[in-house]
């Protein structure tokens, strides 16, 4: 686990968060509110919409009605991310977390089952005290083989 990871706030300008990601060579950052409670994660995946743009959902017309073939709410969320200027507009909300007293095996299971790359470690008040990545799990596995 990386203790005391760099965090950003929802009002942080997106270009500042991008610079931190590039400078620190990390793929995501915890997002905290003014009380330092975890409110989201900003990741490379969230930022891809800035470059790729968004394709409107496919639809068909039937008797003067529009029938969307994909959920239009998803398009609206993705469009919001593509046009966002702050971390709060682009971040993923309600991130999966783990408590510091949980075993490494449980953390690995969560990372695998939820297909996430990072797992914020939070205390009982949702304060970020660390971040655990897939790389941390692999390094712990290698260390246990010695």
C-alpha positions as CSV (number, residue, x, y, z in Angstrom):
1,X,0.0,0.0,0.0
2,X,1.1,3.5,-0.7
3,X,0.5,5.5,2.5
4,X,-0.9,9.0,2.3
5,X,-1.4,9.2,-1.5
6,X,-1.7,12.4,-3.3
7,X,-5.3,13.4,-3.4
8,X,-7.3,16.1,-5.3
9,X,-10.6,17.9,-4.6
10,X,-13.7,17.9,-6.8
11,X,-13.0,21.6,-7.6
12,X,-9.4,20.9,-8.8
13,X,-9.0,22.0,-12.4
14,X,-8.8,19.0,-14.7
15,X,-5.5,20.1,-16.3
16,X,-3.9,20.2,-12.8
17,X,-5.1,16.6,-12.1
18,X,-3.7,15.5,-15.4
19,X,-0.3,17.1,-14.6
20,X,-0.2,15.3,-11.2
21,X,-1.0,11.9,-12.9
22,X,1.7,12.5,-15.5
23,X,4.3,13.8,-13.0
24,X,3.7,11.1,-10.4
25,X,3.3,8.4,-13.0
26,X,0.1,7.0,-11.5
27,X,-3.1,6.0,-13.2
28,X,-5.5,7.4,-10.7
29,X,-6.0,9.7,-7.7
30,X,-8.5,9.7,-4.8
31,X,-10.8,12.6,-4.7
32,X,-11.7,14.0,-1.3
33,X,-14.1,16.7,0.0
34,X,-13.2,19.6,2.3
35,X,-13.3,17.2,5.3
36,X,-10.8,14.9,3.5
37,X,-13.5,12.2,3.1
38,X,-13.3,10.1,-0.1
39,X,-15.9,11.1,-2.7
40,X,-14.5,9.6,-5.9
41,X,-11.6,8.5,-8.0
42,X,-10.2,10.3,-11.1
43,X,-8.5,7.8,-13.4
44,X,-7.0,7.6,-16.8
45,X,-10.2,5.9,-18.0
46,X,-12.3,8.9,-16.8
47,X,-10.0,11.2,-18.8
48,X,-10.1,9.2,-22.0
49,X,-13.5,10.9,-22.8
50,X,-11.6,14.2,-23.1
51,X,-9.7,12.9,-26.1
52,X,-12.1,10.4,-27.7
53,X,-15.3,12.3,-27.5
54,X,-18.7,10.6,-27.2
55,X,-20.8,9.0,-29.8
56,X,-24.6,9.6,-29.5
57,X,-26.6,6.4,-28.8
58,X,-28.1,4.6,-31.7
59,X,-31.9,5.0,-32.1
60,X,-34.7,4.1,-34.4
61,X,-37.8,6.1,-35.3
62,X,-41.1,4.3,-35.1
63,X,-44.5,6.0,-35.5
64,X,-43.1,9.4,-34.6
65,X,-41.4,8.0,-31.5
66,X,-37.6,7.8,-30.8
67,X,-36.6,4.4,-29.5
68,X,-33.0,4.4,-28.1
69,X,-31.1,1.2,-28.6
70,X,-28.8,2.1,-25.7
71,X,-29.5,3.9,-22.5
72,X,-29.5,7.7,-23.2
73,X,-28.5,8.4,-19.6
74,X,-25.2,6.7,-20.2
75,X,-24.6,9.0,-23.2
76,X,-25.4,12.0,-21.0
77,X,-23.0,10.9,-18.3
78,X,-20.2,10.3,-20.9
79,X,-20.9,13.6,-22.6
80,X,-20.6,15.4,-19.2
81,X,-17.2,13.7,-18.7
82,X,-16.0,14.7,-22.2
83,X,-16.9,18.3,-21.6
84,X,-15.9,18.5,-17.9
85,X,-13.4,21.1,-16.7
86,X,-13.0,20.0,-13.0
87,X,-12.2,16.7,-11.3
88,X,-15.7,16.6,-9.8
89,X,-17.3,16.7,-13.3
90,X,-15.2,13.8,-14.6
91,X,-14.5,11.5,-11.6
92,X,-16.0,8.2,-10.9
93,X,-18.2,8.4,-7.9
94,X,-18.7,5.9,-5.1
95,X,-15.4,4.1,-5.4
96,X,-14.8,0.6,-4.0
97,X,-12.7,0.9,-0.8
98,X,-11.2,-1.3,1.8
99,X,-10.5,-0.9,5.5
100,X,-6.8,-1.1,6.7
101,X,-7.4,-4.1,8.9
102,X,-8.6,-6.4,6.1
103,X,-6.3,-9.1,4.8
104,X,-4.4,-8.8,1.6
105,X,-6.3,-11.8,0.2
106,X,-9.6,-9.9,0.5
107,X,-8.1,-6.8,-1.2
108,X,-6.8,-9.0,-4.1
109,X,-10.3,-10.6,-4.4
110,X,-12.0,-7.2,-4.6
111,X,-9.5,-5.9,-7.2
112,X,-10.1,-9.0,-9.3
113,X,-13.9,-9.3,-8.9
114,X,-14.6,-5.6,-9.4
115,X,-12.0,-5.3,-12.2
116,X,-10.5,-2.1,-10.6
117,X,-6.9,-1.1,-10.7
118,X,-6.7,0.7,-7.4
119,X,-8.3,0.3,-4.0
120,X,-8.4,3.3,-1.6
121,X,-7.7,2.3,2.0
122,X,-10.0,4.3,4.2
123,X,-10.5,4.6,8.0
124,X,-13.9,4.4,9.7
125,X,-14.7,8.0,8.8
126,X,-13.9,7.6,5.1
127,X,-10.5,9.4,5.3
128,X,-8.0,8.1,2.8
129,X,-5.0,6.7,4.6
130,X,-3.5,4.8,1.6
131,X,-4.1,3.3,-1.8
132,X,-3.5,-0.3,-2.8
133,X,-2.9,-1.2,-6.4
134,X,-2.6,-4.4,-8.3
135,X,1.2,-3.9,-8.4
136,X,1.2,-3.8,-4.6
137,X,-0.5,-7.2,-4.5
138,X,2.1,-8.6,-7.0
139,X,5.0,-7.2,-5.0
140,X,3.6,-8.7,-1.8
141,X,3.3,-12.1,-3.5
142,X,6.9,-11.9,-4.7
143,X,8.1,-10.9,-1.2
144,X,6.3,-13.9,0.3
145,X,8.1,-16.3,-2.0
146,X,11.5,-15.3,-0.7
